[in-house]
Structure formats: structure tokens, C-alpha cells
Amino acid sequence: GVIFFNKRLVHNDFMKKTVFTTLLVEDGRARFLDPHLERLAAHAAFCHLTFFLDKSALLEQISPLKGLWRLRLIVDEDGLKTEFSPYVPKEGPYRLCLYPK
């Protein structure tokens, strides 16, 4: 497998190729869902991974959530997986990375 570690691609035979994105869900609404999905699709294509996402089914999973949640969408050689966990804000300082369009 290949992982992106310390700003470089590292080959590793015991790991699967995996890409993921993590986003915030607040009271049943995923913030910036479409840009996250677009980026996930681009990164998956770069790694030669394919997946199917039923966006309406995902929105059905998200809509009943109350409060703040972390949603992680993970794509590997087996397809797409979703993980939900309560969002717990971390104390600062924060790092910010801006990506050019």
C-alpha cells in the first residue's frame, strides 16, 4: 500500500491504500459536504480507488443526529465506509492549512 506521511508518499506492504475526509455534522447537517465529497473522489481517483456513495442514504444517516458529530468517510480497496463519533472540541492552539483552488 501507499500512505501519505510527512508530506511524501511512503510505500508500505502491510497497509491498504486508503483516503479519507473528516467533516463536522451539526444538528443533522454536514458542513461543506459537497466540497468534501469532491476532494474525496479526486484523492480516491489519484490512488486508483473506486467507490459508490448513495448521497441520499448518507443524508438520511446524518439528519437525525443532534448536537456536534464527527463524520469520517473512508475509501479503501473494499469501498466506502462511514464512521460517526461525538465531536469533542480540542483546546488551542489550532493549525490551519489552506488549499489553493
C-alpha positions as CSV (number, residue, x, y, z in Angstrom):
1,G,0.0,0.0,0.0
2,V,0.9,3.6,-0.2
3,I,0.3,6.3,2.5
4,F,0.9,10.0,2.5
5,F,3.2,10.6,5.6
6,N,5.2,13.7,6.4
7,K,4.5,15.4,3.1
8,R,5.6,12.4,1.0
9,L,4.2,9.1,-0.4
10,V,5.5,6.1,1.5
11,H,5.2,2.5,0.3
12,N,4.2,0.0,2.9
13,D,3.3,-3.6,2.0
14,F,1.2,-4.3,5.1
15,M,-1.2,-1.4,4.7
16,K,-4.1,-0.9,2.2
17,K,-4.3,2.2,0.1
18,T,-6.8,4.5,2.0
19,V,-8.1,8.0,1.6
20,F,-10.5,9.7,3.9
21,T,-12.1,13.0,4.8
22,T,-13.5,14.2,8.1
23,L,-16.2,16.7,8.5
24,L,-18.4,18.2,11.1
25,V,-22.1,17.4,11.4
26,E,-24.1,19.9,13.4
27,D,-27.7,19.1,14.3
28,G,-28.2,16.8,11.3
29,R,-26.4,18.9,8.7
30,A,-23.0,18.1,7.4
31,R,-20.9,21.2,6.9
32,F,-19.3,21.6,3.5
33,L,-20.4,18.2,2.4
34,D,-20.1,18.7,-1.4
35,P,-16.5,20.1,-1.3
36,H,-15.5,17.2,1.0
37,L,-17.1,14.6,-1.4
38,E,-15.4,16.2,-4.5
39,R,-12.0,16.2,-2.7
40,L,-12.5,12.6,-1.6
41,A,-13.4,11.5,-5.1
42,A,-10.3,13.2,-6.6
43,H,-8.0,11.7,-4.0
44,A,-9.5,8.3,-4.5
45,A,-9.1,8.5,-8.3
46,F,-5.5,9.6,-7.8
47,C,-4.9,6.4,-5.7
48,H,-6.9,4.2,-8.3
49,L,-9.6,3.5,-5.7
50,T,-13.3,3.4,-6.7
51,F,-16.3,3.7,-4.5
52,F,-20.1,4.2,-4.7
53,L,-21.8,6.8,-2.5
54,D,-25.5,7.0,-2.1
55,K,-25.7,10.6,-1.1
56,S,-29.4,10.5,-0.1
57,A,-28.7,7.4,2.1
58,L,-25.9,9.3,3.8
59,L,-28.1,12.3,4.4
60,E,-30.7,10.0,5.9
61,Q,-28.0,8.8,8.4
62,I,-26.9,12.3,9.2
63,S,-30.3,14.0,9.6
64,P,-31.4,12.5,13.0
65,L,-28.1,13.5,14.7
66,K,-28.4,16.1,17.4
67,G,-25.5,18.2,18.6
68,L,-22.0,18.0,17.1
69,W,-20.7,14.9,15.4
70,R,-17.5,14.0,13.5
71,L,-18.2,12.1,10.3
72,R,-15.3,10.3,8.7
73,L,-15.7,8.9,5.1
74,I,-13.1,6.3,4.3
75,V,-12.3,4.8,0.9
76,D,-10.0,1.8,0.5
77,E,-9.8,-1.2,-1.8
78,D,-13.0,-2.6,-0.2
79,G,-15.1,0.6,-1.0
80,L,-16.6,3.3,1.2
81,K,-17.0,3.2,5.0
82,T,-18.6,5.8,7.3
83,E,-17.7,6.4,10.9
84,F,-19.6,8.7,13.3
85,S,-18.3,9.8,16.7
86,P,-19.3,12.6,19.0
87,Y,-17.3,15.8,18.3
88,V,-15.2,17.0,21.2
89,P,-13.5,20.3,20.5
90,K,-9.8,20.4,21.4
91,E,-8.2,23.2,23.2
92,G,-6.0,25.5,21.1
93,P,-3.7,26.5,19.6
94,Y,-5.0,25.4,16.2
95,R,-3.3,24.8,12.9
96,L,-4.9,25.9,9.7
97,C,-4.0,24.7,6.2
98,L,-5.4,26.5,3.2
99,Y,-5.6,24.7,-0.1
100,P,-5.5,26.7,-3.4
101,K,-8.4,26.1,-5.7
